[in-house]
Amino acid sequence: MKYLMVGIGGFIGANARFIIGTWAAQKWGASFPYGTFIINVTGCFILGLFATLTMRFPWHDNWRLLISIGFVGAYTTFSTFEYESLQLVSEGSLMRAGLNIFGSVILGFLAAFLGVVAARLLIRA
């Protein structure tokens, strides 16, 4: 059952990643890895939100396997983020590489924080 939950979450997360990445490239082009950037920041928010909610509410472990490990694990794109940043550097696009690296780290941290805050607000409501 554990493998099934991780697999289902991974299937959904990987498809969400593909859909959002494709949408972002079509909308804004490929000069900057917009899709990866959006996915990493929203993945941080989702993980912060879910992890905080699970500390307050007694969820079955299958939900953690489905969402945290399966969905977020397949949805977030850290290795892609690193490779795309390296490509930007190798192309001489240092400004874009810096924006991607520092923007993802800073906004990812902020998104994780906001996920925790949102979960705490939901808990109080």
Rosetta constraint file for C-alpha pairs under 8 A:
AtomPair CA 1 CA 5 HARMONIC 6.26 0.50
AtomPair CA 2 CA 6 HARMONIC 6.34 0.50
AtomPair CA 2 CA 62 HARMONIC 6.70 0.50
AtomPair CA 2 CA 65 HARMONIC 6.87 0.50
AtomPair CA 3 CA 7 HARMONIC 5.92 0.50
AtomPair CA 4 CA 8 HARMONIC 6.03 0.50
AtomPair CA 5 CA 9 HARMONIC 6.16 0.50
AtomPair CA 5 CA 62 HARMONIC 6.25 0.50
AtomPair CA 5 CA 63 HARMONIC 7.78 0.50
AtomPair CA 5 CA 65 HARMONIC 5.88 0.50
AtomPair CA 5 CA 66 HARMONIC 4.84 0.50
AtomPair CA 5 CA 70 HARMONIC 7.13 0.50
AtomPair CA 6 CA 10 HARMONIC 5.91 0.50
AtomPair CA 6 CA 65 HARMONIC 5.27 0.50
AtomPair CA 6 CA 66 HARMONIC 4.96 0.50
AtomPair CA 6 CA 67 HARMONIC 7.90 0.50
AtomPair CA 6 CA 69 HARMONIC 6.26 0.50
AtomPair CA 6 CA 70 HARMONIC 4.18 0.50
AtomPair CA 6 CA 71 HARMONIC 7.50 0.50
AtomPair CA 7 CA 11 HARMONIC 6.02 0.50
AtomPair CA 7 CA 66 HARMONIC 7.63 0.50
AtomPair CA 7 CA 70 HARMONIC 6.14 0.50
AtomPair CA 8 CA 12 HARMONIC 6.33 0.50
AtomPair CA 8 CA 66 HARMONIC 6.67 0.50
AtomPair CA 8 CA 70 HARMONIC 6.89 0.50
AtomPair CA 8 CA 71 HARMONIC 7.80 0.50
AtomPair CA 9 CA 13 HARMONIC 5.98 0.50
AtomPair CA 9 CA 65 HARMONIC 7.65 0.50
AtomPair CA 9 CA 66 HARMONIC 4.53 0.50
AtomPair CA 9 CA 67 HARMONIC 5.91 0.50
AtomPair CA 9 CA 69 HARMONIC 7.55 0.50
AtomPair CA 9 CA 70 HARMONIC 4.06 0.50
AtomPair CA 9 CA 71 HARMONIC 4.10 0.50
AtomPair CA 9 CA 72 HARMONIC 7.82 0.50
AtomPair CA 9 CA 74 HARMONIC 7.81 0.50
AtomPair CA 10 CA 14 HARMONIC 5.83 0.50
AtomPair CA 10 CA 66 HARMONIC 7.58 0.50
AtomPair CA 10 CA 69 HARMONIC 7.76 0.50
AtomPair CA 10 CA 70 HARMONIC 4.13 0.50
AtomPair CA 10 CA 71 HARMONIC 4.69 0.50
AtomPair CA 10 CA 72 HARMONIC 7.58 0.50
AtomPair CA 10 CA 73 HARMONIC 6.84 0.50
AtomPair CA 10 CA 74 HARMONIC 4.99 0.50
AtomPair CA 10 CA 75 HARMONIC 7.45 0.50
AtomPair CA 11 CA 15 HARMONIC 6.21 0.50
AtomPair CA 11 CA 70 HARMONIC 7.71 0.50
AtomPair CA 11 CA 71 HARMONIC 7.30 0.50
AtomPair CA 11 CA 74 HARMONIC 7.52 0.50
AtomPair CA 12 CA 16 HARMONIC 6.07 0.50
AtomPair CA 12 CA 71 HARMONIC 6.13 0.50
AtomPair CA 13 CA 17 HARMONIC 6.07 0.50
AtomPair CA 13 CA 70 HARMONIC 7.06 0.50
AtomPair CA 13 CA 71 HARMONIC 4.20 0.50
AtomPair CA 13 CA 72 HARMONIC 6.21 0.50
AtomPair CA 13 CA 73 HARMONIC 7.42 0.50
AtomPair CA 13 CA 74 HARMONIC 5.00 0.50
AtomPair CA 13 CA 75 HARMONIC 4.29 0.50
AtomPair CA 14 CA 18 HARMONIC 6.23 0.50
AtomPair CA 14 CA 71 HARMONIC 7.38 0.50
AtomPair CA 14 CA 74 HARMONIC 4.98 0.50
AtomPair CA 14 CA 75 HARMONIC 5.22 0.50
AtomPair CA 15 CA 19 HARMONIC 6.08 0.50
AtomPair CA 15 CA 75 HARMONIC 7.86 0.50
AtomPair CA 16 CA 20 HARMONIC 6.05 0.50
AtomPair CA 16 CA 75 HARMONIC 6.60 0.50
AtomPair CA 17 CA 21 HARMONIC 5.85 0.50
AtomPair CA 17 CA 39 HARMONIC 6.76 0.50
AtomPair CA 17 CA 74 HARMONIC 7.70 0.50
AtomPair CA 17 CA 75 HARMONIC 5.10 0.50
AtomPair CA 17 CA 76 HARMONIC 7.34 0.50
AtomPair CA 18 CA 22 HARMONIC 5.98 0.50
AtomPair CA 19 CA 23 HARMONIC 6.05 0.50
AtomPair CA 20 CA 24 HARMONIC 6.03 0.50
AtomPair CA 20 CA 35 HARMONIC 6.10 0.50
AtomPair CA 20 CA 39 HARMONIC 7.39 0.50
AtomPair CA 21 CA 25 HARMONIC 6.23 0.50
AtomPair CA 21 CA 34 HARMONIC 7.52 0.50
AtomPair CA 21 CA 35 HARMONIC 4.10 0.50
AtomPair CA 21 CA 36 HARMONIC 6.51 0.50
AtomPair CA 21 CA 39 HARMONIC 7.72 0.50
AtomPair CA 22 CA 26 HARMONIC 6.19 0.50
AtomPair CA 22 CA 35 HARMONIC 7.23 0.50
AtomPair CA 23 CA 27 HARMONIC 6.05 0.50
AtomPair CA 23 CA 35 HARMONIC 7.60 0.50
AtomPair CA 24 CA 28 HARMONIC 5.86 0.50
AtomPair CA 24 CA 29 HARMONIC 7.24 0.50
AtomPair CA 24 CA 34 HARMONIC 5.95 0.50
AtomPair CA 24 CA 35 HARMONIC 5.05 0.50
AtomPair CA 25 CA 29 HARMONIC 4.57 0.50
AtomPair CA 25 CA 30 HARMONIC 5.51 0.50
AtomPair CA 25 CA 33 HARMONIC 7.79 0.50
AtomPair CA 25 CA 34 HARMONIC 6.90 0.50
AtomPair CA 25 CA 35 HARMONIC 6.59 0.50
AtomPair CA 28 CA 34 HARMONIC 7.42 0.50
AtomPair CA 30 CA 34 HARMONIC 7.62 0.50
AtomPair CA 32 CA 96 HARMONIC 6.79 0.50
AtomPair CA 32 CA 100 HARMONIC 7.90 0.50
AtomPair CA 33 CA 37 HARMONIC 6.22 0.50
AtomPair CA 33 CA 81 HARMONIC 7.93 0.50
AtomPair CA 33 CA 84 HARMONIC 6.90 0.50
AtomPair CA 33 CA 100 HARMONIC 7.63 0.50
AtomPair CA 34 CA 38 HARMONIC 6.08 0.50
AtomPair CA 35 CA 39 HARMONIC 6.04 0.50
AtomPair CA 36 CA 40 HARMONIC 5.98 0.50
AtomPair CA 36 CA 76 HARMONIC 7.86 0.50
AtomPair CA 36 CA 77 HARMONIC 6.30 0.50
AtomPair CA 36 CA 80 HARMONIC 7.18 0.50
AtomPair CA 36 CA 81 HARMONIC 6.20 0.50
AtomPair CA 37 CA 41 HARMONIC 6.29 0.50
AtomPair CA 37 CA 81 HARMONIC 7.48 0.50
AtomPair CA 37 CA 100 HARMONIC 7.01 0.50
AtomPair CA 37 CA 104 HARMONIC 6.06 0.50
AtomPair CA 38 CA 42 HARMONIC 6.06 0.50
AtomPair CA 39 CA 43 HARMONIC 5.76 0.50
AtomPair CA 39 CA 75 HARMONIC 6.99 0.50
AtomPair CA 39 CA 76 HARMONIC 5.87 0.50
AtomPair CA 39 CA 77 HARMONIC 7.06 0.50
AtomPair CA 40 CA 44 HARMONIC 6.23 0.50
AtomPair CA 40 CA 76 HARMONIC 5.29 0.50
AtomPair CA 40 CA 77 HARMONIC 6.21 0.50
AtomPair CA 40 CA 78 HARMONIC 7.22 0.50
AtomPair CA 40 CA 104 HARMONIC 6.89 0.50
AtomPair CA 40 CA 108 HARMONIC 6.59 0.50
AtomPair CA 41 CA 45 HARMONIC 6.48 0.50
AtomPair CA 41 CA 104 HARMONIC 6.52 0.50
AtomPair CA 41 CA 107 HARMONIC 6.18 0.50
AtomPair CA 41 CA 108 HARMONIC 4.46 0.50
AtomPair CA 41 CA 111 HARMONIC 6.01 0.50
AtomPair CA 41 CA 112 HARMONIC 7.97 0.50
AtomPair CA 42 CA 46 HARMONIC 6.15 0.50
AtomPair CA 42 CA 108 HARMONIC 7.61 0.50
AtomPair CA 42 CA 111 HARMONIC 6.84 0.50
AtomPair CA 43 CA 47 HARMONIC 6.11 0.50
AtomPair CA 43 CA 72 HARMONIC 6.12 0.50
AtomPair CA 43 CA 75 HARMONIC 6.95 0.50
AtomPair CA 43 CA 76 HARMONIC 5.69 0.50
AtomPair CA 44 CA 48 HARMONIC 6.06 0.50
AtomPair CA 44 CA 108 HARMONIC 5.55 0.50
AtomPair CA 44 CA 109 HARMONIC 7.17 0.50
AtomPair CA 44 CA 111 HARMONIC 5.70 0.50
AtomPair CA 44 CA 112 HARMONIC 4.72 0.50
AtomPair CA 44 CA 115 HARMONIC 7.70 0.50
AtomPair CA 45 CA 49 HARMONIC 6.01 0.50
AtomPair CA 45 CA 108 HARMONIC 7.46 0.50
AtomPair CA 45 CA 111 HARMONIC 4.56 0.50
AtomPair CA 45 CA 112 HARMONIC 4.43 0.50
AtomPair CA 45 CA 113 HARMONIC 7.35 0.50
AtomPair CA 45 CA 114 HARMONIC 6.56 0.50
AtomPair CA 45 CA 115 HARMONIC 4.60 0.50
AtomPair CA 45 CA 116 HARMONIC 7.85 0.50
AtomPair CA 46 CA 50 HARMONIC 6.00 0.50
AtomPair CA 46 CA 72 HARMONIC 7.63 0.50
AtomPair CA 46 CA 112 HARMONIC 7.44 0.50
AtomPair CA 46 CA 115 HARMONIC 6.38 0.50
AtomPair CA 47 CA 51 HARMONIC 5.80 0.50
AtomPair CA 47 CA 68 HARMONIC 6.35 0.50
AtomPair CA 47 CA 72 HARMONIC 6.97 0.50
AtomPair CA 47 CA 112 HARMONIC 6.89 0.50
AtomPair CA 47 CA 115 HARMONIC 7.34 0.50
AtomPair CA 48 CA 52 HARMONIC 6.13 0.50
AtomPair CA 48 CA 111 HARMONIC 7.73 0.50
AtomPair CA 48 CA 112 HARMONIC 4.61 0.50
AtomPair CA 48 CA 113 HARMONIC 6.65 0.50
AtomPair CA 48 CA 114 HARMONIC 7.54 0.50
AtomPair CA 48 CA 115 HARMONIC 4.59 0.50
AtomPair CA 48 CA 116 HARMONIC 5.04 0.50
AtomPair CA 49 CA 53 HARMONIC 6.23 0.50
AtomPair CA 49 CA 112 HARMONIC 7.33 0.50
AtomPair CA 49 CA 114 HARMONIC 7.78 0.50
AtomPair CA 49 CA 115 HARMONIC 4.01 0.50
AtomPair CA 49 CA 116 HARMONIC 4.99 0.50
AtomPair CA 49 CA 117 HARMONIC 7.71 0.50
AtomPair CA 49 CA 118 HARMONIC 6.55 0.50
AtomPair CA 49 CA 119 HARMONIC 5.18 0.50
AtomPair CA 50 CA 54 HARMONIC 6.14 0.50
AtomPair CA 50 CA 67 HARMONIC 7.90 0.50
AtomPair CA 50 CA 68 HARMONIC 7.54 0.50
AtomPair CA 50 CA 115 HARMONIC 7.74 0.50
AtomPair CA 50 CA 119 HARMONIC 7.42 0.50
AtomPair CA 51 CA 55 HARMONIC 6.54 0.50
AtomPair CA 51 CA 68 HARMONIC 7.81 0.50
AtomPair CA 51 CA 116 HARMONIC 7.83 0.50
AtomPair CA 52 CA 56 HARMONIC 6.85 0.50
AtomPair CA 52 CA 115 HARMONIC 7.95 0.50
AtomPair CA 52 CA 116 HARMONIC 5.66 0.50
AtomPair CA 52 CA 119 HARMONIC 5.98 0.50
AtomPair CA 52 CA 120 HARMONIC 7.26 0.50
AtomPair CA 53 CA 57 HARMONIC 6.06 0.50
AtomPair CA 53 CA 119 HARMONIC 5.61 0.50
AtomPair CA 53 CA 120 HARMONIC 7.46 0.50
AtomPair CA 53 CA 123 HARMONIC 7.38 0.50
AtomPair CA 54 CA 58 HARMONIC 6.41 0.50
AtomPair CA 54 CA 59 HARMONIC 6.15 0.50
AtomPair CA 56 CA 123 HARMONIC 7.40 0.50
AtomPair CA 59 CA 63 HARMONIC 6.69 0.50
AtomPair CA 59 CA 64 HARMONIC 7.92 0.50
AtomPair CA 60 CA 64 HARMONIC 7.49 0.50
AtomPair CA 61 CA 65 HARMONIC 6.43 0.50
AtomPair CA 62 CA 66 HARMONIC 6.00 0.50
AtomPair CA 63 CA 67 HARMONIC 5.88 0.50
AtomPair CA 63 CA 68 HARMONIC 7.84 0.50
AtomPair CA 64 CA 68 HARMONIC 5.21 0.50
AtomPair CA 64 CA 69 HARMONIC 6.72 0.50
AtomPair CA 65 CA 69 HARMONIC 5.08 0.50
AtomPair CA 65 CA 70 HARMONIC 5.95 0.50
AtomPair CA 66 CA 70 HARMONIC 4.88 0.50
AtomPair CA 66 CA 71 HARMONIC 6.10 0.50
AtomPair CA 67 CA 71 HARMONIC 4.77 0.50
AtomPair CA 67 CA 72 HARMONIC 6.08 0.50
AtomPair CA 68 CA 72 HARMONIC 5.24 0.50
AtomPair CA 68 CA 73 HARMONIC 6.64 0.50
AtomPair CA 69 CA 73 HARMONIC 5.04 0.50
AtomPair CA 69 CA 74 HARMONIC 7.89 0.50
AtomPair CA 70 CA 74 HARMONIC 6.11 0.50
AtomPair CA 71 CA 75 HARMONIC 5.82 0.50
AtomPair CA 72 CA 76 HARMONIC 5.77 0.50
AtomPair CA 77 CA 81 HARMONIC 5.98 0.50
AtomPair CA 78 CA 82 HARMONIC 6.22 0.50
AtomPair CA 79 CA 83 HARMONIC 6.20 0.50
AtomPair CA 80 CA 84 HARMONIC 5.95 0.50
AtomPair CA 81 CA 85 HARMONIC 6.06 0.50
AtomPair CA 82 CA 86 HARMONIC 6.20 0.50
AtomPair CA 83 CA 87 HARMONIC 6.18 0.50
AtomPair CA 84 CA 88 HARMONIC 6.23 0.50
AtomPair CA 85 CA 89 HARMONIC 6.35 0.50
AtomPair CA 85 CA 97 HARMONIC 5.12 0.50
AtomPair CA 85 CA 100 HARMONIC 6.71 0.50
AtomPair CA 85 CA 101 HARMONIC 6.79 0.50
AtomPair CA 86 CA 90 HARMONIC 6.10 0.50
AtomPair CA 86 CA 97 HARMONIC 7.47 0.50
AtomPair CA 87 CA 91 HARMONIC 6.10 0.50
AtomPair CA 88 CA 92 HARMONIC 6.35 0.50
AtomPair CA 88 CA 93 HARMONIC 5.05 0.50
AtomPair CA 88 CA 94 HARMONIC 6.64 0.50
AtomPair CA 88 CA 96 HARMONIC 6.72 0.50
AtomPair CA 88 CA 97 HARMONIC 5.28 0.50
AtomPair CA 89 CA 93 HARMONIC 5.46 0.50
AtomPair CA 89 CA 94 HARMONIC 5.34 0.50
AtomPair CA 89 CA 97 HARMONIC 5.90 0.50
AtomPair CA 93 CA 97 HARMONIC 6.13 0.50
AtomPair CA 94 CA 98 HARMONIC 5.96 0.50
AtomPair CA 95 CA 99 HARMONIC 6.09 0.50
AtomPair CA 96 CA 100 HARMONIC 6.06 0.50
AtomPair CA 97 CA 101 HARMONIC 6.09 0.50
AtomPair CA 98 CA 102 HARMONIC 5.82 0.50
AtomPair CA 98 CA 103 HARMONIC 7.69 0.50
AtomPair CA 99 CA 103 HARMONIC 5.25 0.50
AtomPair CA 99 CA 104 HARMONIC 7.84 0.50
AtomPair CA 100 CA 104 HARMONIC 5.72 0.50
AtomPair CA 101 CA 105 HARMONIC 6.25 0.50
AtomPair CA 102 CA 106 HARMONIC 5.88 0.50
AtomPair CA 103 CA 107 HARMONIC 5.61 0.50
AtomPair CA 103 CA 108 HARMONIC 7.75 0.50
AtomPair CA 104 CA 108 HARMONIC 5.37 0.50
AtomPair CA 105 CA 109 HARMONIC 6.02 0.50
AtomPair CA 106 CA 110 HARMONIC 6.20 0.50
AtomPair CA 107 CA 111 HARMONIC 5.87 0.50
AtomPair CA 108 CA 112 HARMONIC 6.14 0.50
AtomPair CA 109 CA 113 HARMONIC 6.22 0.50
AtomPair CA 110 CA 114 HARMONIC 6.08 0.50
AtomPair CA 111 CA 115 HARMONIC 6.05 0.50
AtomPair CA 112 CA 116 HARMONIC 6.38 0.50
AtomPair CA 113 CA 117 HARMONIC 6.28 0.50
AtomPair CA 114 CA 118 HARMONIC 5.93 0.50
AtomPair CA 115 CA 119 HARMONIC 6.12 0.50
AtomPair CA 116 CA 120 HARMONIC 6.22 0.50
AtomPair CA 117 CA 121 HARMONIC 6.21 0.50
AtomPair CA 118 CA 122 HARMONIC 6.18 0.50
AtomPair CA 119 CA 123 HARMONIC 6.12 0.50
AtomPair CA 120 CA 124 HARMONIC 6.33 0.50
AtomPair CA 121 CA 125 HARMONIC 6.26 0.50
